[in-house]
Amino acid sequence: MGANRELINGIGVAPDHYLPLTAKDLREGRDPAMAAAAARPIGWRISEDRG
């Protein structure tokens, strides 16, 4: 369920930051989007990035 109580099953949610996944990432088992998310401090908010 989305922020406005709309159903998002099967649709998904657009990312705030897009990090492309390359063939090299796949070969080497890397996920740049997951790495970027894991590097964020707990409690981080998008508004903090946008200053």
Contacts in CASP RR format, 6 or more apart in sequence:
PFRMAT RR
TARGET T0000
AUTHOR 0000-0000-0000
METHOD contacts of the structure
MODEL  1
MGANRELINGIGVAPDHYLPLTAKDLREGRDPAMAAAAARPIGWRISEDR
G
1 7 0 8 1.000
1 8 0 8 1.000
2 8 0 8 1.000
2 13 0 8 1.000
15 33 0 8 1.000
16 46 0 8 1.000
17 33 0 8 1.000
17 36 0 8 1.000
19 32 0 8 1.000
19 33 0 8 1.000
19 36 0 8 1.000
20 32 0 8 1.000
21 31 0 8 1.000
21 32 0 8 1.000
21 33 0 8 1.000
24 30 0 8 1.000
25 31 0 8 1.000
25 32 0 8 1.000
END
